[in-house]
Amino acid sequence: MTTRSKLEHLQKNHPCFGGCAFNAGRIHLPVSPGCNIACRFCDRQINDDEERPGVTRRVITPDEAASFMDRALELCPSIKVAGIAGPGDTLATDKAFQTFRKLKEKYPDLLKCMSTNGLLLYEKADEVIGIGIDTLTVTVNAVDPKIEAKINDYIVWHGERIEGEEGARILIENQLKGIKKVADAGVTVKVNTVLVPGINDDHIADIAETVCNLGAVMYNIIPIIPQAKLKNVPKPTLEQIVKARRDAAKFIQVFMHCQHCRADAVGVPGISEYSEQVYQGRIGARETFSHG
C-alpha cells in the first residue's frame, strides 16, 4: 500500500486523520500512567469532568484492556481504532506494548494508534515497528532547544533529570531521529504541536518543514489550554491559529478537527461519547500524576 493510499484509508477510518466525517469511532485505553518529561502546560488528572488530554477516569492494566474493548464495541460498533494516548507517555513504560500485543490477537482488524512525546521513540522504534503500530502521533513543540526549553522544564533520561536546553536538545534529537526511523519503516506519522503564543507561534513553519522532511504526513496544531506553569499565557486567538495552520500547510497536510480528547475517550469525536459507560465508576478525587 502506498503512502497516499494509506492516508486515504486512514481518512475514512481514523478520526484523527479525518475519519469522523465517516462516523468512525475510537477508544483510548488509559494504560500508561507515568511520564518522562515535564511540559510546563501539563496537568494530568484523574477525574470525570475535564475534556482535555492528560485526563482519565482511571488507569487500567493491559490485562483489563480487552474487557474494556469488548464493552466499548458493544456500545459503539463503529470503533475502528484502538489508541493509547496516556495519561502519561506511552513509551515511558512497557504497558502500551503489552496492551497492543493482547489486542492484536483478539482484534486483528482494529487500527493500532499510539501517541508519544518521543523522548524514547528512537531507541524503542523497533518495538513500535515490530508490534505493528499503524499510526503514531508525536508531540513536537519545537525543533530549537532554546524554544523547547521555554515549554518543557526537564526530561528524565535513563534515570537522570536533565533540565533546560540540554534536556530540550536530547528530547528533540530523539523525536526527530525516531520519526524518521518509524516513517521509513512504513508507520504513518502525525505530529502534534501545542501552540503557545509568544513562545512557538512564529516557529510553526520550521517544525512543519522539519517533520515533513523526515516522513510525517499529517500535522495537528493544538491551541494551548493555559494551566500549570503556563497558566498565564494567553489562549491563542483565532487569527493566531489560522496563521499557524497556514504556516504549516506550506509543507504538510494539516488536520483541522482536533477535539482535545481525553486519555479515556470512547466513541465518535463530536458525535458520541461512551467513556463513562465503559470505564465505570465515577471518581470525585483529583490526583495529579508525577513526572518521571
C-alpha positions in Angstrom: 0.0 0.0 0.0 1.4 3.4 -1.0 1.7 6.3 1.4 -1.1 8.0 -0.4 -3.5 5.0 -0.3 -2.6 4.5 3.4 -3.6 8.1 4.1 -6.8 7.8 2.2 -7.7 4.7 4.2 -7.0 6.4 7.4 -9.0 9.4 6.4 -12.0 7.1 6.1 -11.4 5.1 9.3 -9.4 7.1 11.8 -11.0 10.2 13.5 -7.6 11.9 13.9 -7.0 11.7 10.2 -10.4 12.9 9.1 -12.4 9.7 9.8 -15.1 11.4 12.0 -16.7 12.5 8.7 -17.4 8.8 8.0 -18.7 8.1 11.5 -15.5 6.3 12.5 -15.0 5.7 16.2 -12.0 5.2 18.5 -11.3 4.1 22.0 -8.4 5.5 24.1 -7.1 2.9 26.6 -5.5 4.7 29.6 -2.8 2.2 30.4 0.2 4.4 30.5 0.5 6.1 34.0 3.8 8.0 34.2 5.7 10.5 32.1 9.4 11.2 31.5 9.2 14.9 30.5 7.9 18.0 32.4 5.8 20.1 30.0 5.1 23.4 31.6 1.4 23.3 30.4 0.8 19.8 31.6 -1.7 19.0 34.4 -2.5 15.3 34.3 -5.6 14.4 36.4 -7.9 11.5 37.4 -11.4 13.0 37.2 -14.7 12.7 35.3 -15.2 16.3 34.4 -12.4 17.8 32.2 -12.4 17.4 28.5 -8.8 17.5 27.6 -5.7 15.4 27.0 -4.0 14.0 30.1 -7.2 13.3 32.0 -8.8 9.9 32.7 -11.3 8.4 35.0 -8.9 5.6 35.9 -5.7 3.9 34.8 -6.3 0.4 33.6 -3.9 -2.5 33.2 -3.0 -4.3 30.0 -4.9 -7.3 31.2 -8.1 -5.3 31.7 -7.9 -3.6 28.3 -9.5 -6.4 26.3 -12.6 -6.4 28.5 -13.0 -2.7 28.2 -12.5 -3.1 24.4 -15.4 -5.6 24.4 -17.7 -3.2 26.3 -16.8 -0.3 24.0 -17.5 -2.3 20.8 -20.9 -3.3 22.2 -21.8 0.3 22.8 -20.1 1.7 19.7 -19.7 -0.9 16.9 -18.3 1.8 14.6 -15.0 1.9 16.6 -12.2 1.2 14.2 -9.2 2.5 16.2 -7.7 1.3 19.4 -5.4 4.1 20.7 -3.2 4.7 23.7 -2.6 8.4 24.5 -1.8 8.4 28.1 -2.5 9.8 30.6 1.3 9.6 30.8 3.7 8.8 27.9 3.2 5.5 26.1 6.9 4.7 25.8 7.8 5.6 29.5 6.6 2.0 30.4 6.0 -1.2 28.5 2.3 -1.2 29.3 1.2 0.2 25.9 3.2 -2.5 24.1 1.7 -5.2 26.4 -1.8 -3.9 25.6 -1.3 -3.8 21.9 0.1 -7.4 21.9 -3.1 -8.6 23.6 -5.4 -6.6 21.3 -3.6 -7.8 18.2 -4.6 -11.4 19.0 -8.2 -10.6 19.7 -8.9 -7.7 17.4 -6.5 -8.0 14.4 -8.6 -5.7 12.2 -8.5 -2.7 14.5 -6.1 0.1 13.7 -3.5 0.4 16.4 -2.7 4.0 17.3 -0.1 5.4 19.7 0.8 8.9 20.9 4.1 9.8 22.5 6.3 12.7 23.4 9.1 11.0 21.5 11.8 11.0 24.1 12.3 7.3 23.9 11.0 6.9 20.3 14.3 6.4 18.6 15.5 3.7 21.0 12.1 1.9 21.0 11.4 2.4 17.3 12.0 -1.3 16.5 9.3 -2.3 19.1 6.9 0.3 17.6 7.5 -1.1 14.2 7.5 -4.8 15.2 4.3 -4.7 17.1 2.5 -3.3 14.0 1.5 0.2 15.1 -0.5 1.7 12.2 -0.4 5.4 13.2 2.0 7.2 15.6 1.4 10.7 16.8 4.5 12.5 18.2 4.1 15.8 20.0 6.9 18.1 18.8 6.6 21.6 20.2 9.9 23.0 18.9 12.9 22.0 16.8 15.0 24.6 18.5 16.2 23.8 22.0 16.0 27.4 23.1 12.3 27.4 22.3 11.7 23.9 23.7 13.3 24.8 27.0 10.6 27.5 27.5 7.9 24.9 27.1 9.4 21.9 28.9 11.2 22.2 32.2 13.2 18.9 32.1 13.4 15.4 30.9 14.1 12.2 32.8 16.6 10.4 30.6 17.8 6.9 31.7 17.2 7.8 35.4 18.8 11.3 35.2 16.9 14.5 35.4 18.2 16.9 32.7 16.9 20.5 32.7 16.8 23.4 30.3 18.3 23.5 26.9 20.4 20.3 27.3 17.3 18.3 28.1 15.4 20.0 25.3 18.2 19.1 22.8 18.1 15.5 23.8 14.3 15.4 23.5 14.3 17.0 20.0 17.1 14.8 18.8 15.3 11.6 19.8 12.0 12.9 18.5 13.4 13.6 15.0 15.5 10.5 14.7 12.6 8.4 15.9 10.1 10.0 13.4 12.4 9.2 10.5 13.1 5.6 11.7 9.4 4.7 12.1 8.3 6.6 9.0 11.0 4.9 6.9 9.6 1.6 8.1 6.1 2.4 6.9 4.4 3.7 10.1 2.1 6.6 9.3 3.3 9.6 11.5 1.2 12.6 12.6 2.9 15.4 14.5 1.1 17.4 17.2 2.3 20.9 18.2 0.9 22.8 21.1 0.6 26.4 20.0 1.9 28.7 22.7 1.6 32.4 21.9 4.8 34.3 22.5 6.9 31.1 22.6 6.5 28.9 19.5 3.9 30.7 17.4 6.5 32.0 15.0 8.2 28.7 14.9 5.5 26.5 13.3 6.8 26.6 9.8 10.2 25.4 11.0 8.6 22.5 12.8 6.3 21.5 10.0 9.1 21.6 7.3 11.4 19.6 9.5 9.0 16.8 10.4 7.7 16.6 6.8 11.2 16.1 5.5 11.6 13.2 8.0 8.4 11.4 6.8 5.5 12.8 8.8 2.3 13.1 6.7 -0.1 15.0 8.9 0.2 17.9 11.2 -2.1 19.0 14.0 -1.9 22.3 15.8 -3.4 22.2 19.3 -4.1 25.6 21.0 -2.6 25.6 24.5 -5.0 25.3 27.4 -3.4 27.8 29.8 -2.7 25.9 33.0 0.0 24.7 35.3 3.2 26.8 34.9 1.9 28.3 31.7 -1.5 29.3 33.2 -0.8 33.0 32.5 0.0 32.5 28.8 -2.8 34.0 26.7 -5.0 31.5 24.9 -4.3 31.6 21.1 -6.7 33.8 19.1 -8.4 32.6 16.1 -6.1 34.7 13.9 -3.0 33.1 15.5 -4.4 29.6 15.0 -5.3 30.4 11.3 -1.8 31.8 10.7 -0.1 28.8 12.3 -2.1 26.4 10.1 -1.2 28.4 7.0 2.4 28.4 8.0 2.3 24.6 8.4 0.3 23.9 5.3 3.1 25.2 3.1 4.9 22.0 3.9 2.5 19.3 5.2 -1.2 18.4 5.3 -2.9 20.0 8.3 -5.6 18.3 10.4 -8.3 20.8 11.3 -10.7 19.0 13.6 -8.9 18.1 16.8 -11.3 17.6 19.8 -8.8 17.8 22.6 -9.7 14.2 23.5 -9.3 12.7 27.0 -7.0 9.8 27.6 -10.1 7.6 28.1 -12.2 8.9 25.3 -14.6 6.4 23.6 -16.9 6.9 20.6 -17.0 9.1 17.6 -15.5 12.6 18.3 -18.1 15.3 18.3 -20.9 12.8 17.9 -20.9 10.2 20.7 -19.1 9.7 24.0 -19.2 6.4 25.9 -16.3 6.8 28.3 -18.3 6.8 31.5 -20.3 3.7 30.5 -17.1 1.9 29.5 -14.8 3.0 32.4 -17.5 2.6 35.1 -17.3 4.2 38.5 -17.3 8.0 39.0 -14.3 9.4 40.8 -14.5 12.5 42.9 -10.9 12.9 43.9 -8.4 14.8 41.8 -5.0 13.2 41.8 -2.0 14.5 39.9 0.5 12.2 38.3 4.1 12.9 38.9 6.5 13.2 36.0 9.1 10.5 35.7 
